Every structure is written in structure tokens, then in C-alpha cells.
Amino acid sequence: MTEPTEQITVGAVSDETESPVDLPVVELLTGRGFVTGKSGSGKSNTASVVAEKLLDRGLSLLIVDIDGEYYGLKEEYEILHVGNDEECDIRVSPEHAEKITDLALDQHVPIILDVSSFLDERDAKELLTEIARQLFAKAKKRKQPFLLVVEEIHEWLPEGAGLDECGRMLIKVAKRGRKHGLGMCGISQRPADVKKDFITQCDWLVWHRLTWGNDTKVVRRILGSDYADWVEGLGDGEGFLMTDWNEEVSRVQFDRKQTFDAGATPGLDGFERPELKSVSGDLVSDLEAISDRKEVRQNRIAELERELADKQAAIDELEAELAEARDLSNMAEQFSRAMMAHADGKPFRTDITGVEPEADPAERPTDSASSTAGDRTADTGSGTTPADAPPDLGEVLASSEPTPADEPQPAEPDGVSTPPTAEAGDGSTGPTTAADESERGPLLSALRDRGATTIQDGDIVSSLQSRIAEMDLVTREMLARYMRRGVGTAVDVHAAAGGGDDRSGAYRRNRTLRTLGLITHVGRGQYNYTLPGAVETAYEGALTTTELADAIERIEASIDPESDHDDRQTPGSFPASE
């Protein structure tokens, strides 16, 4: 146990007496210190001198090294050097924090935490946060003197900015650690950038040479105007020492560190790394075991992720094969039914049950009509197909549009309501009837307002513009990409529109466009842009060519206001991303 009166000598007074300057060990270990000075003034040397003197007495500490300059202590002392590169004794992560603090507090192992070796600052902060938390929690139980030295304290406790979790933990150590025996010393070259809540609570402070106006203002506020002027003229290694146990401010020439100065500015002479002491294998064995467990866990996670990706790829492939098989099955069924209808001399009906529905009696031709039709057929003798003859098989196959097997069938697609069955109008000059709409394509039927039975021709443009405006951004972007690119699969267009590889979402949004007749299935899971044709069919010749072109342009402008409608591509391969 450290004696209360035990002291270490760190330098001499800068006067003719050159009296030695001693610091009480217990106050150093359990108090709060601050060492500052511009680069090259000697602040890190002073911190190293304090560290060497404590290590000489077999006392432990933990140094947070932000610049990788304290490993030189290993020239004389057995210190555990942890970090994240090959220069360290062992690579560590937050998982090692508890074991590191156990070594420091229970086994009295001095430790250098080299955070300069972490490429990502967030990783360094996460590790330091956990170590500080563990030190504070364990110190409450151990009740033994221990010093935490933190280089470049302004990086962790910045002035004028909110504290993150790491900063809050360090402030907690600084404010409340003393009663548990846990001390802290912060080092910085810019005192103006350090949180003043920390500086003003320090028991001992060392001010090396400072020249920046904002930094000397801090000196003026704490030491006085005279010291603010004098601090600019201090020599290398000189500093003003201010302590709570001595009312006088002393001008001190601090000793030079005895170990290798890894923080010295490189000169023209060749660099020669000193022989460094190795740590016992027993010290790192438990840490290595933690690293091994972490590696095994990470490898297992990576293996499971690969397996999951492989299974998902297999599922996607099987789904694609199933969709293609169902497409082919539907086409074969249509072909078979068409062949049978052709052989029987009956019109081909595309009822999904495959059974031709019984005709409405009102629609059955009279015997005389049938006889007449037969006579007409017989009279021609030339093979000319009558109006009610079965369609050509090529036309059947070309017009078939099987629905992809994996396409969801939502009750109501985004932006499109299922239109109610319309009542027949009065026929001639009134609004378009439901029967008329069925003959003029799906667009009019899909555009009917909820609860309405008809839609005026003049409302086609505005109604379609409204429906497009109601679409979510991804659906509208899909339509824009169909317009610009031509043929593509629902999943590829969905991904290119920013919707990702969600197949369910892709087909749901695709169905919204298909229901409106803005795109159509062209085979093998591909769709093509058909808005101009759908609009032309809906107007059924009511507009001139110029008027029709203007209507289409206005509608397409609502899809993509900045698009040049003359640069639409012909159908082709649709890229998954641009």
C-alpha cells in the first residue's frame, strides 16, 4: 500500500536554487491533473516522467495513447501494449475491456491503450468508453489508488460541444472517481478546446509554453495576467506548476524522460527502434482466448450469412423457374383450348375455368339466323372466315397475357380502386357507358371514380393525371422508367426505381400500372410501356392526331416533368440499375 506521504521528484525549480520539485504519489494517483502546452513544449515528456516515477515504485496506471508515442516505456518496464495493429502485444476490442481492467486493477499490470492504431474513430471511442465504465465500476469495489492518463483530452472532452457517451463517461470518472481511488490526468496542446468543467476541477496543473491568444486567455483566467505573458516565453520542458497542496505557482524545469522518446520529431539521423521488453504470455493468454472466441463467433456469423444468401438465391431461382413453367402451362392450355375450339367450329372463349360458359338465351341465334349463316358459309366456298368463326391460333397466342406465378393479387392495388360495374347509359350522346368502356380498353374502366358509373371523355387526361399523382414515388418512378426504357421485368424495374429487390412489392406496384393499361405483359415475365396506345383506344378516334399527341404529352409530363418525351427507347433490355 502506498504511504500517504510518499512523493516522487519530477524536476527542479527554475531559479538559482534549483530546488527539487516533489509531488505526492497518492494525490497523483487519485486526483485530477491537467498538463498542457503547444507541440514540442514538453507536455508529453512531463506525463512520461510522472509515469516512469510511478512505475519505478511498482504502481500501475493506464495510458490512453492517441498518437502512438508511449510504447517507448517498454524499453524499461513490462507494460501491456494493446491496440489494433501488429506493433501491439495483442489486438483488442470492446469485448476485452473487462479483462483489461481486471489486469490493471487486480494484477497491477500497467497498460498502454494505443487508440492511434484504430482507423475508425468510433471503434476507439467505443473501446475507451467501455474501459472507463469498467474502471469506474471496479474501482468502487477495489478502493485502491489508480491513475488513468488520457492524451489529447480535448478530443474526448471538447469545449463548446455536447458530450458523447465516451465524454460523459470520462467526466464521470473525473468528477466522482476520486472517492473510489480512481484518478485522471488529461493532456492537451489546446487548453481553449478542453471542456472547462474538467480543467476547473483539477487538483494539479502544469502549463508549458503556449502562444495562441485563445490558449493564453485560459492561463490569464486561472493563473493571472502576468503568467499569461510569461507562458509564451517558457523554454522546452519548462512549465508553471499549480497544485491544491501548495498555494504558490512554481516555475519548474521538468526532468527528461529516461525511456525511448517515441514522440520526438524525426530528424535527419536514422531511426533506430530500441529493444523493448516483452510481456509474459500469461498476461495475454486470457485476452487471446477472448479474441479467439470473437473470431469464432464472427466466422460463424459470416458462415450463416453465406448460407442464408445461398438459400435465398436458390429460392429466387426456383421461383423464377416456377413462374416460367406456369407461364408455359397457361400458354399450352390456351393453345389446347384454341385447337379444340377450332376443331369444333366454336368461338374461342378465354374463361379461366377452361369451360366455355353457356350462352345467354337472348344471345343465341335463331334457327333462321343460323341457317342463314350456314348458307353464307357454304356459299362462299372460298375459305373466308365468318365473323363468329374461331380466331386464328397465332392471334390467340400473341394476345395471351399470363399472370406471373409470384405476382401478389392485392384486394386493391396502390392508387387504383376496383371499379364498380357501371350501369348502361342512354346510349347515344350521353356519357360513356360501361359497355363502351370495355370496348375502349381498360383505361376508362380503371379511371372511373369511386362510386361513379361513367367518366366523360374530357376527363380522361385529368383523371389519369390524378391517378398518377396518387401513386407512391416508387410506382411513379417505375412508370417513368418503363416510359424511358421500354421492356423490362417487374423486379428489375422496381429495383431501378429505388424499391429494392422486394418481389412482392415489385409485382404489387406493377399490377397498379397494368390494371390501368399503362403497361402490358409481353411474355416471359417482361412488360412494355403502352400508355399512348391505351389513351388512343380510350378516346376511340374522338381526337385529331395533334390533339391526341398533346393529351399524351400532358399525361407523360405528370409522370416525369423533366423527361424529354422524344428520347423514349424502343423495347429492349432493361438495366437493373443505371
Sequence and secondary structure as in RCSB ss.txt:
>XXXX:A:sequence
MTEPTEQITVGAVSDETESPVDLPVVELLTGRGFVTGKSGSGKSNTASVVAEKLLDRGLSLLIVDIDGEYYGLKE
EYEILHVGNDEECDIRVSPEHAEKITDLALDQHVPIILDVSSFLDERDAKELLTEIARQLFAKAKKRKQPFLLVV
EEIHEWLPEGAGLDECGRMLIKVAKRGRKHGLGMCGISQRPADVKKDFITQCDWLVWHRLTWGNDTKVVRRILGS
DYADWVEGLGDGEGFLMTDWNEEVSRVQFDRKQTFDAGATPGLDGFERPELKSVSGDLVSDLEAISDRKEVRQNR
IAELERELADKQAAIDELEAELAEARDLSNMAEQFSRAMMAHADGKPFRTDITGVEPEADPAERPTDSASSTAGD
RTADTGSGTTPADAPPDLGEVLASSEPTPADEPQPAEPDGVSTPPTAEAGDGSTGPTTAADESERGPLLSALRDR
GATTIQDGDIVSSLQSRIAEMDLVTREMLARYMRRGVGTAVDVHAAAGGGDDRSGAYRRNRTLRTLGLITHVGRG
QYNYTLPGAVETAYEGALTTTELADAIERIEASIDPESDHDDRQTPGSFPASE
>XXXX:A:secstr
   TT EEEEEEESSSS  EEEEEHHHHHHSEEEEE  TTSSHHHHHHHHHHHHHHTT  EEEEESSS  GGGGG
TS  EEEESSTTSSEE  GGGHHHHHHHHHTS   EEEEGGG SSHHHHHHHHHHHHHHHHHHHHHH   EEEEE
SSGGGTSBTTS   HHHHHHHHHHHHSGGGTEEEEEEES GGGB HHHHTT SEEEE    SHHHHHHHHHHT H
HHHHHGGG  TTEEEEEETTEEEEEEEEE   SS  TTS   SS           HHHHHHHHHHHHHHHHHHHH
HHHHHHHHHHHHHHHHHHHHHHHHHHHHHHHHHHHHHHHHHHHHT      TTSS     GGGS  HHHHHHHHH
HHHHH S    TTS   HHHHHHH     TT    SS TT           SSSSS  HHHHHHT HHHHHH  T
T S   GGGHHHHHHHHHHHS HHHHHHHHHHHHH  EEHHHHHHHTT TT HHHHHHHHHHHHHTTSEEEEETT
EEEE HHHHHHHHHTT S HHHHHHHHHHHHHHH TT  TT    S    S  
